């Protein structure tokens, strides 16, 4: 698989950026998953750097694709061009550069395809596009899939494996569960960004095999409990 870093390098040339691309991606995706923020494009430390001709051509092509996909709206949010008159990146393009660098062509194609299949009226912001490229669901989707009886994506199965499910289920407050889920979510994001495989998805019917089975015959269950209580002398006689 040819990586996009043949066009966009995995690390910018700016010397004042000390974090690794993976760390940036983890922080970006985890923050999006927690807040589901859809705010305007933030500033980027790479906005002043100059790109090579292949890099510039690639960014221009990306800009054209997004402009065609979201006519008027993309330009309104990100500008008509990714470059200033002096050839340096705009603030918006600098942020998109951080998202696009190091992504494989397949990941980039997945992100573009998601823009179409989701039927979006507005263009995604850079963090959301990154989750599309990496096929990472937002935390709200993971929370929904954590409910009993729901089918689970491979990512949610991974998050579950990183949780102490007994402590999670017995937590006194929703805030404690939320904090535990955020920690597991961030670790799962790191797993994906590092290129490690996801476990297989789990169907709802498979979950029932390993979880608490619902009581289908309450009368029989009540009679069984009464017999057990009598045998164990729970009636006090």
N, C-alpha and C positions, 0 to 999 in steps of 0.2 A: 504494500500500500504506500503510495507516495504521499509524503506529509506536506502540509502547507508551509512548513518552515523552509522549503526550497524557494518559496516566494516571500513569506513573512518570517523573519528569524524568530527563534524561540526566546530570545532575550534582546531587548532594545540596547542601542549603543550608549544611551545616556548613563553616565557613571553614578548618578545620584539615586538610581533605583536598585536597592540592595536585595529585594525579595525575589524569590524564584517564580517562574511562571506558574508552576503547580500550586505554590502557596497562594498566589494571587487568585487563581481559579477557585481554589477551595474557599477562600474568604468571600469571594464574590458570589459563588453559588450558594454557600451556606447562609449568607446574609439575605439573599433573595428568597431562599426557602423558608426562612424564619419570618420575614416581614412581608413577602410577596409584593415588595415595593415595585411600583411602575412609574417612578419619578423621572424627571428629565435627566439627560446625560450629564454625569459629573465631569469635573476637570480631570486631566491626565498629565502626569509628569513627562510623558513622551511627546507632548504636542509640539515641542520646539525642534524635534529631530527631523533630519532629512532622510528620505527613503531612496532606495535604488530605483532604477527604471522599472524592473519587473515588479517590485513591491508597489510602486505607484500605480502601475497598470492594473495590478490585481485589485487594489483598493478602489480605483475608479470603476472597475467592472462590478464590484460589490455594490458600490453606490448606485450605479445605473440599474442593477437588478432590483434593489430595494425601492428606488424611485418609480420604476415601472410597476412594482407590486403594490406600492402604496402611493399613488399619484397625489401630489400636493402635501400629504401628511408627513412623508419621510423628509421632504425638503424643509417643511415648517419646523420639524423637531431637530433635524441634524444638519441642515444647511444644504445648499445646492451643490456644493463641491466639498471633497475631503481636504482640500489644500487651500492655504492662503496665497496671496499674490507672490510672496517671497518663496513659495515652494514648501513651506513647513506645514505640518498637520494642523488642522483646526482642533479646538478642544474636543469636539464631538468625535472627530476621526481618530484623535489620539486615544480616546477611550475604546473605540471599536478596534483599534490596532491591538490593544491589550487582550481583547477577546479572540480575535482571529489568529494571532500568532501561535504557531505550534499545533494548531488543529489540523487533523488529517483531512484530506479531500472528502472522504466519506462522511466525516463528522460535519463538515461544512454543508455538504449536500443534504444531510439529515436536517440541519437547522433551517435551510431554505425550504425544504419540503414541508416542515412543520408549519411554517408561516402560511402555506397554502392550505394544508389539511385542517388547520384549526379555524379556518375561515375568519381570520383576524381582520378587523376594520382598521386598527391602528398598528403601526410597526412595533415590534418588540424593542425594549431597551436592551443595552448590551448584556447585562446579567441574565435576562430572560433568554436571549438568543443563545448564550452559552449553555444554559440548561437544555435547550432544544438540541444543540449539537451533541451534547453528552448523553442525551436521553435520560435526564434526571428529573423526576417529578418534584414539584414543590412540596413543602412539608405538609400542607393541608391535605394533599392527595394521599400522602403516606399515612396521615392520621386516620383518614377515612378507611383506608385499606387495612388498618390495624384492628378495626372493629371485628368482633366474632362473626364468622360465617362469610366474610368478604373474600373474594379472590385477591391475591397479592402479586404484584409485579416482582421481578427479581430484585429490584432495588429495595422494596419494602421488606422482602425476605431477609436481605442483608442487614437492614436496620434492626429488625427483630433479633437477629443473631448477635447483635452488638449490645442488646439490652439485657439486664437482669429482669426477666419477665415477672418473677415472683415479687420483687421489690416494686417494679413498675405497676403491677396490678393492685398491690396493697398500699400504694401511696395515698396519704391522707388528703392531699390537695392536688387539684388539677395543675397548679403551677409547678409542683414537684415533678409530675409526669411530663409536663411540657419541657422542663429543663433537661430531664433525662433523655427525652426524645431528640431535643436539639443537639445534645452531645453525640448521640448515636448517629444522627443525620449527618453531622459534620464529618465524623469518622467514615461514614459510608461514601460521602462525596470525595474524600481523600482517596479512598479505595478506587473509585471510578476514574478520577483524574490521573492516578498513577497507572492507569491502563490495565488494572486487574479485572478478571472476569466476575460477572454477577452470578449468583446461584439461579437455579431454575425457578420460574414463577410457580406459585402454589394455587391450585384451584380451590374453590370454597369447599367442595366435597372432601378434598384431601385434608383440609384444616380440621374437619370434624373428627377425623380419625385420631388426631393427636390432642385435641382440645376436650373441653367438657361437653359431653353429649347432652342435648336437650331431653327433658323428660317427656316422653310421648304418651305414657299411660300413667296418669297421676294416681288413679285408684290402686293399681298394682304396686306403685312405688310407696304409697302410704301404708298399705298392708304389710309390705316388706319391712318398712321402718318400725311398725308396731311389733312385728314378730321379733325383730332384732332387739328392741327395747325390752320385751318380755324375757327373752333368753339371757340378756345381760342384767336383769333385775333392776332396770331403770325406773320401775314403778315404785320402788322403795319398800316392797314387801320382803 
